[in-house]
Amino acid sequence: MPISETMVQDIVQEVMAKMQIAEAPAGKHGVFKDMNDAIEAAKKADQIVRRMSMDQREKIITCIRKKTRENAEILARMGVDETGMGNVGDKILKHHLVADKTPGTEDITTTAWSGDRGLTLIEMGPFGVIGAITPCTNPSETILCNTIGMLAGGNTVVFNPHPAAIKTSIYAINLLNEASLEAGGPDNIAVTVEKPTLETSNIMMKHKDIPLIAATGGPGVVTAVLSSGKRGIGAGAGNPPALVDETADIRKAAQDIVNGCTFDNNLPCIAEKEIVAVSSIVDELMHYLITENDCYLASKEEQDKLTEVVLAGGKLNRKCVGRDARTLLSMIGVNAPANIRCIVFEGPKEHPLITTELMMPILGVVRAKDFDDAVEQAVWLEHGNRHSAHIHSKNIDNITKYAKAIDTAILVKNAPSYAALGFGGEGFCTFTIASRTGEGLTSASTFTKRRRCTMSDSLCIR
């Protein structure tokens, strides 16, 4: 007898009734005081998710998408208010991008071989309870995007969010569980703790019931995950260079680079962090940056002051990360016009504002004597992160040479950086780009195990 949707719902309700799942605080689904309790709740929810059909998972995901769109402005404002980083308008767009372009169960596919000796299948199965560490730069976006993919793969997830974005993260996790409950799924498909710390992170990473850890953050976080002894997906830092050669549409290149660099005040890890341009077009490029794209040309004295402020004591000043250009200029006593979007200057590749990933709308321009020199300098500036890079060129050979040399998970050609996330470009959206561990742009299939099923001498009907 075929299994109907009503029968599946009855099974889910029966399993839920038999389980004594720890309850989160009232009005906060998926939020616990103790990390061990959170993991236990996610583990029990996972036992229900494992018995769900793909169609049921997709119904929950559909509800998550709907709630993400409905709450996009709330989440955007919460993120800016809590962290002081980014801007509301761009964060709204990012949440809509998550809702519209994050892959769901369609990303879970089967590979088959059929021949004289039978049938072999490779299917994608869940890991179980996934541990995830998320950043304060894209807090709710990362949590929502990760959960859609992880749930599509048949998993539940335990988050240890960045403490600087805990309110926003809790709101997103509550939203995810509300969506699951409304679609007939279990509570606690995504969980966290009220006060995430290094200790709660360590508990999560060492817990016996968590076989996979996905970390989105700085190099220290990724290193800790890769040292955990478990399977790790590491989405670390980048310092993406934008190379411009003499064949590019210089006017368009200037516009694209500034649009990408200033999106959400340069918080996306894929955003243009510096420009490397061949000498013959640098002056023309600077002209378009300043006259048509609202860039402020910083003097040598202003560059030094900016360095002192944003790299206070040689370390990145977190109070400057994700701030807009006018705010950064005001910190050094410059009252910039209201239209200023980005700060630009020309300098050597070793300049601290160029060699450091700032996550601010500051663009240093490095002059290269020719294309080969530009490639060499861009590769040096990317620091071997293998994360993201960009190029503006109409020369296919140049693009190919750069792509091979830079060897990044993402390479955007003749477009703003955010085209790589499906915003104005083709492809799906993700906020976990695992350059360090090689998965690249993660999706539902990333959070699954490959399992082979072989039937010998049968089921071949050729």
Stockholm file with secondary structure:
# STOCKHOLM 1.0

chainA/1-462         MPISETMVQDIVQEVMAKMQIAEAPAGKHGVFKDMNDAIEAAKKADQIVRRMSMDQREKIITCIRKKTRENAEILARMGVDETGMGNVGDKILKHHLVADKTPGTEDITTTAWSGDRGLTLIEMGPFGVIGAITPCTNPSETILCNTIGMLAGGNTVVFNPHPAAIKTSIYAINLLNEASLEAGGPDNIAVTVEKPTLETSNIMMKHKDIPLIAATGGPGVVTAVLSSGKRGIGAGAGNPPALVDETADIRKAAQDIVNGCTFDNNLPCIAEKEIVAVSSIVDELMHYLITENDCYLASKEEQDKLTEVVLAGGKLNRKCVGRDARTLLSMIGVNAPANIRCIVFEGPKEHPLITTELMMPILGVVRAKDFDDAVEQAVWLEHGNRHSAHIHSKNIDNITKYAKAIDTAILVKNAPSYAALGFGGEGFCTFTIASRTGEGLTSASTFTKRRRCTMSDSLCIR
#=GR chainA/1-462 SS CCCCHHHHHHHHHHHHHHCCCCCCSTTCTTEESSHHHHHHHHHHHHHHHTTSCHHHHHHHHHHHHHHHHHTHHHHHHHHHHHHCCSCHHHHHHHHHHHHHHSCCGGGCCCEEEEETTEEEEEEEEECSEEEEEECSSSHHHHHHHHHHHHHHTTCEEEEEECGGGHHHHHHHHHHHHHHHHHTTCCSCSEEEESSCCHHHHHHHHHCTTCCEEEEESCHHHHHHHHTSSSEEEEECCCCCEEEECTTSCHHHHHHHHHHHHHGGGGCSTTSCCEEEEEHHHHHHHHHHHHHHSCEEECCHHHHHHHHHHHTGGGSCCTTTTTCCHHHHHHTTTCCCCTTCCEEEEECCTTCHHHHSCCCSSEEEEEEESSHHHHHHHHHHHHTTCCCEEEEECSCHHHHHHHHHHHCCSEEEESSCGGGGGTSSSSSCCCSCEETTTSCEECCGGGGEEEEEEEEETCSCCC
#=GC SS_cons         CCCCHHHHHHHHHHHHHHCCCCCCSTTCTTEESSHHHHHHHHHHHHHHHTTSCHHHHHHHHHHHHHHHHHTHHHHHHHHHHHHCCSCHHHHHHHHHHHHHHSCCGGGCCCEEEEETTEEEEEEEEECSEEEEEECSSSHHHHHHHHHHHHHHTTCEEEEEECGGGHHHHHHHHHHHHHHHHHTTCCSCSEEEESSCCHHHHHHHHHCTTCCEEEEESCHHHHHHHHTSSSEEEEECCCCCEEEECTTSCHHHHHHHHHHHHHGGGGCSTTSCCEEEEEHHHHHHHHHHHHHHSCEEECCHHHHHHHHHHHTGGGSCCTTTTTCCHHHHHHTTTCCCCTTCCEEEEECCTTCHHHHSCCCSSEEEEEEESSHHHHHHHHHHHHTTCCCEEEEECSCHHHHHHHHHHHCCSEEEESSCGGGGGTSSSSSCCCSCEETTTSCEECCGGGGEEEEEEEEETCSCCC
//
